[in-house]
Amino acid sequence: MKARFARSAALFRRSRRASTLGFLLALMACASAHAQQGTPEQRRACTPDVYRLCAGEIPNARAITACLRRQKGSLSSACAAVFER
C-alpha cells in the first residue's frame, strides 16, 4: 500500500511540474506574440490594409508584418507612416 502511494505521489509531482512548465511556456509565447502586434494606434492604422492586402496571413502576426512590408507601395498613408519609423 505504501509503495502504491509513493508511486502515485511521485507521478503527481512530475505531472504538476510538467503542467507548471507548460503553463510558463504558454505564457511566454502569448507575451511574445502580443509584443509583436504593435500599439493600439499602429493596429488601428494598419487593420484596413491587413484585411485588404494580407487577409490570408491572419492570425500570424509575423507573416502579416512581412506581407505589409512587401506591399509597402499599396499601403494607406497612416499605415505607411507606421513602417517609416
C-alpha positions in Angstrom: 0.0 0.0 0.0 2.8 2.4 0.9 4.6 1.7 -2.4 1.5 2.4 -4.4 1.0 5.7 -2.6 4.7 6.7 -3.1 4.4 5.9 -6.9 1.2 8.0 -7.2 2.7 10.8 -5.2 5.8 10.8 -7.5 3.6 10.8 -10.6 1.6 13.7 -9.2 4.7 15.7 -8.6 6.0 15.0 -12.1 2.7 15.9 -13.7 2.5 19.1 -11.6 6.0 20.1 -12.7 5.2 19.4 -16.3 1.9 21.4 -16.2 3.7 24.3 -14.5 6.4 24.3 -17.1 3.8 24.1 -19.9 1.9 27.0 -18.4 5.0 29.1 -18.2 6.0 28.3 -21.8 2.4 29.2 -23.0 2.6 32.4 -21.0 5.9 33.4 -22.6 4.6 32.6 -26.1 1.5 34.8 -25.5 3.6 37.6 -24.2 5.9 37.5 -27.3 3.0 37.3 -29.7 1.4 40.3 -28.0 4.6 42.2 -28.2 4.7 41.7 -32.0 1.3 43.2 -32.6 2.2 46.9 -32.1 0.5 49.7 -30.3 -3.3 50.2 -30.5 -2.7 53.2 -32.7 -0.5 51.2 -35.1 -3.0 48.4 -35.3 -5.8 50.9 -35.9 -3.8 52.5 -38.8 -3.0 49.2 -40.5 -6.0 47.0 -39.8 -7.8 48.0 -43.0 -4.7 47.3 -45.1 -4.2 44.0 -43.4 -7.8 42.9 -44.5 -7.3 44.4 -47.9 -3.8 43.2 -48.8 -2.8 40.4 -46.3 -6.0 38.7 -45.2 -4.5 35.2 -46.0 -1.9 35.8 -43.3 -4.3 36.3 -40.4 -3.7 35.4 -37.5 0.1 35.1 -37.9 1.5 38.5 -36.7 5.0 37.9 -38.2 3.5 36.9 -41.6 1.2 40.0 -41.6 4.1 42.3 -40.9 6.2 40.7 -43.7 3.2 41.0 -46.1 2.7 44.7 -45.2 6.4 45.4 -45.8 6.2 43.7 -49.2 3.1 45.7 -50.1 4.6 49.0 -49.0 3.6 50.8 -52.1 0.0 49.9 -51.7 -0.4 50.9 -48.0 -2.6 53.7 -46.8 -0.7 56.8 -45.7 -1.4 56.1 -42.0 -0.1 52.5 -42.2 2.9 53.5 -44.3 3.8 56.0 -41.5 3.9 53.1 -39.1 6.6 51.3 -41.2 8.7 54.5 -41.7 9.5 54.7 -38.0 
